[in-house]
Amino acid sequence: MSRSILYNSCSRGKGRFLCQYHILESATAQGAVCLDGSPPAYHLDRGHGTGLHNWIINLDGGGWCSSIPDCLDRSTYFLGGSDHMGQQGLFDGILHNTSIKNPEFNNWNRVRVKYCDGSSFTGDVEQVDRENKLYFRGARIFKAIMEDLWSKGMKNAENAILSGTSAGGLATILNCDKFKCLFTKDARVKCVADAGFFINGKTIYGTSYIQEMFRKIVNLHGSTKNLPSPCTSVMKPSLCFFPQNVIPYIQTPLFIINSIYDYWQINNTLVPVHLDPQHAWKDCTEQINNCTFSQRIVIQAFGMEFLKTFEKLPPSFTRGYYLTSCFSHGDLYKSAYWFSASSPRLLNKTIAEAVADWYFERERFQFIDPYPCAKDCKLSKGS
């Protein structure tokens, strides 16, 4: 059973749609706990009408922790434990309950899974770090929440989507086939990964910072056994944390939303803070319009590397993609990104329209923004 605060209650607040959350206390019996040992949590708004048997499960993002000190710090706030989470979650964008802001999915059962493990829901270490009281159990959290939702009606789903942004987008990719296995063969099940296509790129000095960080995450959290085995059987497990290596093995239909000039990747893969002690890149990485000519050239080269990496994926008729040139890091929870007058548009379609056409198989959508360099779109930079 789950203990719920104002069970299934949603309300309006400052023009936003908010839902209360469920604390899944029963998960602790399975060892499915956050970094600090507290039970996992999620927000739910029930579907109705034609959406009664349809489900969207959205996985929160929020980066990762790759060391004991990093995870210990993370365990003291909302990304490390349910005790630190706010009781209300924003249900906007892909989770909104009106056709004006969410035309196709507004009356589905909509779930926002809180992120508190620091491993994109892949970790599973039996031994507890007793000295620091840290638990690495992200994969158990994913399993426990899916089982709880299954018992709440998801087992009868006719349509289902697993989605997420950033670390949640990566979690969507890594758990996509596991999600598909929860449903009957007659259910239409697909995955939508937003801002989760992290490439194995180099820094401005040619070093592999992101690769080393992912190696530390996989080792610390014991993620190997929860990464797709067809990938880990042919390369180092930490390399299977990169979508470019694992997507070729995914069988479930997948839609990829990403910026070629992803804000997070520019700030972390290309120019990590520790490599810019004089803050020469600070203004540039905050806003593209502030970049010098030479900095623009470097960023444009990163975009070309991103495209080259993406285009090496084997072709797939079931895969969709929507790649923009916005200097941003997507956010499916925001109408300005998902579906509004200011949303990005490719082929004159918003992300919401493109995803819906692909999901319902009205039209394939595989399009890359032809704009050759980064541009400041009217979007949030982070998520």
Salt bridges, closest charged atoms under 4 A:
GLU25 OE2 - ARG3 NE 2.72
ASP36 OD2 - HIS84 NE2 3.59
ASP45 OD2 - ARG110 NH2 2.50
ASP60 OD1 - ARG112 NE 2.65
ASP60 OD2 - LYS114 NZ 3.23
GLU104 OE2 - ARG362 NH2 2.84
ASP124 OD1 - ARG140 NE 2.72
GLU126 OE1 - ARG140 NH2 2.50
GLU147 OE2 - LYS143 NZ 2.61
ASP148 OD2 - LYS152 NZ 2.74
GLU212 OE2 - ARG215 NH2 2.52
ASP262 OD2 - HIS329 ND1 2.79
ASP331 OD2 - LYS334 NZ 3.86
ASP357 OD2 - LYS349 NZ 2.45
ASP357 OD1 - ARG362 NE 2.96
GLU361 OE2 - LYS190 NZ 3.17
GLU363 OE1 - LYS349 NZ 2.77
ASP369 OD2 - LYS375 NZ 3.17
ASP376 OD1 - LYS381 NZ 3.86
